[in-house]
Amino acid sequence: MWKDIPVPFYMSVYFFEVLNPKEVLQGAKPVLNQRGPYVYREFRYKTNITFHDNDTVSFLEYRKLFFQPDLSNGSEDEYIVVPNILMMGAAVMMENLPNFVKLLLSGALAGLKQEAFMNRTVGEIMWGYEDPLIDTINMFVPGLIPFKGKFGLFIELNNSNSGLFTVNTGMKNISRVHMVDSWNGLKKVNYWQSSECNMINGTAGEMWPPFMSPTSLEFYSPDACRSMTLVYEQSGKFKGVPTYRFVAPKTLFANGTDYPPNEGFCPCMQSGIQNVSTCRLNAPIFISHPHFYNADPALVNAVEGLHPSKDQHALFLDVHPMTGIPMNCSIKLQLNLYIKQVSGIIQTGKIKPVVLPLLWFAESGSIEGSVLKQFYTNLVLIPSMLDYLQYIFLGLSVLLIMSAAVLMATSQRTAAEKSPSHPTTQSKPPSSSETTPLLQDADTLSQDDAEA
C-alpha cells in the first residue's frame, strides 16, 4: 500500500476566465467566470526505493495524469481568456529596471503582438505552448526566465517527481514512522526569511504515525514549498470506519501582522494569500484557498465572480486515528498572479494592482472497493466482534459461578440432613434385662451365698 497507493486520486481543475479584458486594461475591476472542472485521473508510484542503516528509506514519487472527459465539464480544446502569464509576470519582475530597458522590451513585445491577456486552450495553459517571448525576455534580461521551450502551469507536474524524500521506517520507534528526515538531502529549505518557516516538518503527506491524538498533523508540501499544519475539527466515520477530520486553520496563509509566526513568509500582502515567488523563479505568484476562502474580504471584493464557501473550497483530511491512514481527503489550492500597470511597458495599460485568480485545483481520493472492505473487516468488524465476545464470555463466566454456588449450597444441605447428631435419632438407655451374661452369673452367685 505504501509503495503503490491503491487509492484512486483525481485532480479537478477550475479556470477563471476574464470576461472583460479590454476594460481591465483601462482600470476596471476584473469580472471572472469559473470554468470546469477539467478532471484528471492521477496515478502515483514510487521508484529509487533505498533503505538506509539509520532506520530511514528514500524514494522518488512520480505522478501521471490522464484526462477524464466523462467526469469533466468541458474539453482540453476549449479556449479561455486569461492573463498573459509570462508577459505580465515578467513586467512586474522588471518594474525596478531602468526605463530604457523596459521601453526596449515593450517595443519587442509589440513586434511579437504580445498583449496583456491571451486566448489559449485549456490543454495549452496546463501542459505548455511554444512562445517566442521566452527567448525575447532572456535576450533583454538574461536569466530572468531560466528555462527554454514550452511554458505551462502544470508542465512539470505530469510524469515528474516531487523530489527525493527520506522518511523514517519506524522499525525502532513506531511513533516516528513516515516522518520526513530530509527532502532532496535538506533538513531545512532556504526559501523563507526565518528558521521556523524553513523547517521541514511532519510526513510526506501520505500517511501519519499510528495512534493519533485529536490535536493536529503536519506534512511538507513541495508544491507550496513549505510545511503545513492542519488542526483537528471533529470525529466522524467514513463508510463505517472511525476518522478524525483535520482542516486548515485560518492562520495557514495569514500575513505576519495578523499571525506573527508567518512573518518569515513575507513580503506579505493581505491575509489569506502567500507569496511563493521565492520558490517560483521570482514570479509574482501567490497561493491561497479557492475563491479566497478564509482570506481578507478585500481580495474577494477586488474582483467580481468569486463566491467563497467552506463546503466547496475548504481542504480536509479524514484520517483513521489508529493507523494514521487517510480514508478520505481533498487538498485544494488556488494559483494567483499579481498584475499591475508597469511604467515603460505600454502593454500593461492602466491595470490597477490586483491579485488575480488564475485557477484552483482539488486533489481528492478515498479508499474504496476491496481495500475498503479489507480495512473495515480487519480494523472495525473483527475488533467489534472481539468486544461482543468479551461480554459474552463475561456473561457465561457469571452463569458458571452462580451455577457452582447453587450446586455447593445444595450439597451442603443434603449432607446436613443425613448427619447422626440430629436430635430425633438419639438412643434410649438400655434396661436391666439387657445386661451382659457375665453380670447375670455374678448376681445369681450372690443370692445362693445368702441362702446358705
Secondary structure, 3 states (H helix, E strand, C coil): CCCCCCCCEEEEEEEEEECCHHHHHCCCCCEEEEEEEEEEEEEEEEEEEEECCCCEEEEEEEEEEEECHHHCCCCCCCEEEEECHHHHHHHHHCCCCCHHHHHHHHHHHHHCCCCCEEEEEHHHHHHCEECCHHHHHHHHCCCCCCCCCEECCCCCCCCEEEEEEEEECCCCCHHHCCEEEEECCECECCCCCCCCCCECCCECCCCCCCCCCCCEEEEEECCCCEEEEEEEEEEEEECCEEEEEEECCCCCCCCCCCCHHHHHHCCCCCCCEEECHHHCCCCCEEEECHHHCCCCHHHHHCCECCCCCHHHHCCEEEEECCCCEEEEEEEEEEEEEEECCCCCCHHHCCCCCEEEEEEEEEEEEECCHHHHHHHHHHHHHHHHHHHHHHHHHHHHHHHHHHHHHHHHHHHHHHHHHCCCCCHHHCCCCCCHHHCCHHHHHHHHHHHHHHHC
